[in-house]
Amino acid sequence: MALNNTYDARLLQQETAVGAAVQLFLLAVLGTAIGMGPAGWLTGLAFALATWAVLARALHRTRPRSFGPANRVTLGRATLVGGVTALVADSFQSPPSVTLLVALTAVALILDAVDGKVARRTGTSTPLGARFDMEVDAFLILVLSVYVATSLGPWVLLIGGMRYAFVAAARVFPWLNAQLPPSTARKTVAATQGVALLVAGAGILPHALTLATVVLALGSLLWSFGRDIGWLWRVRPGA
């Protein structure tokens, strides 16, 4: 049933349902390929269910005219991230399938440069799409930091947890919720986190170089967050 002649709830529900089905199919393929254990299955299923529920709720609240091609690309990335999440969870019980993990992560990172371009070229950029894209990116970084932390140490979790710590801090300090100005540096730093963690997880560099790569990534992230927080502090209400 259409609402306000623009919002077709059934059609959007079908889009999210297809995404969930593709996620289950990917889990089945991974399970068959590597004999994934209970931890991987349960984590992958939990990710699929959470993604479907949160996205369906967000669509119901924002009532977009259509799901849009850019959101379909982002949903595809979310499916790949679900596969990476399942593989990382499974790696705690059995030797990890590094090749599969690297392949899924690499494709997800490449598609990260696609959905934004698709949105701009098709004129379908929306706040929901931007938020969806950001959340998928943030969760992928978190999962990769968990995986790399098993070899380099728990300090790597700072990379994946920093964005979530910022969101939590914004609940206590509302001035952190102000709109930040566009920044190429911020986008570049954010993009390099996934690449650095992917390289570290692939194990293609000597340990010293791997350690240096992740340390540099963390340092750039600290600088980026510090710069943004400083700007938000200076423009806060009553400053």
Order of alpha helices (4+ residues) and beta strands (2+ residues): beta-beta-alpha-alpha-alpha-alpha-alpha-alpha-alpha-alpha
